[in-house]
Amino acid sequence: MARTPRIVLLFALCILSGSISISSASSATDEFLSCLAADIPPHLVQTPASPSYAAVLLSTVRNLRFATPGTPQPVAIVAAADPEHAQAAVRCGRRHGVRLRVRSGGHDYEGLSYASLDRRESFAVLDLAALRDVRAMVDPDDFFRNEQSIPPLPGAKGWNSV
C-alpha cells in the first residue's frame, strides 16, 4: 500500500512537468510573435488566427501528405518583402528558440519548408518568394583578385562538376 502514494505522486509530477513545458513553449511563441511585430509590418506576418493563414500555408504545398490536419503547423508565416524582414525573422527565431523553415516558391516535395517531423518543435515559415533579384556591389578593381582567391573544390574539374 505504501507504493500507491508514490505512484500517484510520480504521476502528478509527470503531468505538472508536461504542463510547464507547454506553457513555456507558448510563452516563447508569444515572445517570438511580439519580436516579429516590432520589426515587420503586420500584413507580412500570418498567424493561425489570421483569416488567410491556411491559404498562404497551403499555397506552395506540393505533397498533400503534408496538408493533413495532423501535420504540425507553423506558429507564423513571414512573407519577407525586404532583406531586413528576413534578418528580423532570423534574429527573432534565434532569440526565442523558434526554428525557421525557408520557402522560396521552388520545388519542395519533401515538405521541408512548411512542416516539421518533430511535433514538439516550434517553427515558423520564412517565405522569400518576393525576394527575386540579387544585387551585388562589385569593385571592378578588386574583382579578378577576389575571384582568384577562391580556392578550388577538392576533386572538382570545373563548374559543371560542382
Secondary structure, 3 states (H helix, E strand, C coil): CCHHHHHHHHHHHHHHHHHHHHHHHHHHHHHHHHHHHHHCCHHHEECCCCCCHHHHHHCCCCCHHHHCCCCCCCCCEEECCCHHHHHHHHHHHHHHCCEEEEECCCCCCCCCCCCCCCCCCCEEEEECCCCCCCCCCCCCCCHHHHHHCCCCCCCCCCHHHC
